[in-house]
Amino acid sequence: MLRREQDTGFSRRVNTHSRIEDEDFWKRIDAGEAFAEGDRLRVHLRITASRTANGKLKVERTIPRVIEVEHVRHNQPKLFENDLPGSPRAN
């Protein structure tokens, strides 16, 4: 299930935490648009770096706008011989 705060893979499959702020994108998801593991988002990404009071670096990543959703087709291979095209179906 897609959440408003989601671990998102950026270049070379590095996982990082980001927040999608695009309300139009969330309306499409809430209306039933499919979005599955492996699908890709093209986004505007905002990275903000700051120092905490004790000097640690804090990096926040937000997505103010989703530009494009690329749905990747997940085709499961045929599991049984009778699933192959032209094969008679077993009853």
C-alpha positions in Angstrom: 0.0 0.0 0.0 1.3 3.4 -0.9 1.6 5.9 1.9 2.1 9.6 2.0 5.5 9.1 3.5 7.2 6.3 1.7 10.6 4.7 1.4 11.5 5.5 -2.2 14.3 4.2 -4.3 16.4 6.8 -6.0 19.2 6.2 -8.5 20.9 2.8 -8.3 18.2 1.5 -6.0 19.4 3.4 -2.9 16.5 3.5 -0.5 15.8 6.8 1.2 12.9 8.4 3.0 10.8 10.9 1.1 7.4 12.6 1.4 5.1 13.1 -1.6 3.3 16.4 -1.2 1.6 16.5 -4.6 -2.2 16.6 -3.7 -3.2 15.9 -7.3 -1.2 12.7 -7.3 -2.9 11.6 -4.0 -6.3 12.4 -5.4 -5.6 10.1 -8.4 -4.4 7.3 -6.0 -7.5 7.8 -3.8 -9.7 7.6 -6.9 -8.3 4.1 -7.7 -5.3 4.7 -10.0 -3.1 1.6 -9.7 0.4 2.0 -8.4 2.4 -1.1 -7.6 5.8 -2.2 -6.6 8.3 -1.6 -9.4 6.3 1.3 -11.0 8.3 4.4 -11.5 7.7 8.0 -10.7 9.3 11.0 -12.5 9.2 13.8 -9.9 10.5 17.2 -8.9 12.7 16.4 -5.9 13.5 19.0 -3.2 16.5 18.2 -1.0 17.0 20.4 2.1 20.1 20.0 4.2 20.6 21.6 7.6 22.5 21.1 10.9 20.8 20.2 14.1 21.7 22.0 17.4 24.3 19.3 18.2 25.9 19.7 14.7 24.5 16.6 13.0 23.6 16.9 9.3 19.9 16.6 8.7 18.7 15.9 5.1 15.0 16.0 4.1 13.7 14.9 0.7 10.3 16.0 -0.4 8.4 15.6 -3.7 6.3 18.7 -4.4 5.2 17.5 -7.8 4.8 14.1 -9.5 5.5 14.7 -13.3 4.8 11.2 -14.6 3.8 7.7 -13.4 5.3 4.8 -15.4 3.4 1.6 -14.8 5.7 -1.4 -15.2 4.0 -4.5 -16.4 4.6 -7.5 -14.2 4.1 -10.6 -16.3 4.1 -13.9 -14.4 5.6 -16.8 -16.3 3.2 -19.7 -17.2 3.2 -22.2 -14.3 1.6 -25.2 -16.0 1.8 -26.7 -19.5 -2.0 -26.2 -20.1 -1.5 -22.5 -19.5 0.5 -22.2 -22.7 -1.3 -20.7 -25.7 -2.9 -23.5 -27.8 -2.9 -26.0 -25.0 -6.2 -27.7 -24.1 -7.5 -26.5 -20.7 -7.7 -29.1 -18.0 -11.2 -29.5 -16.3 
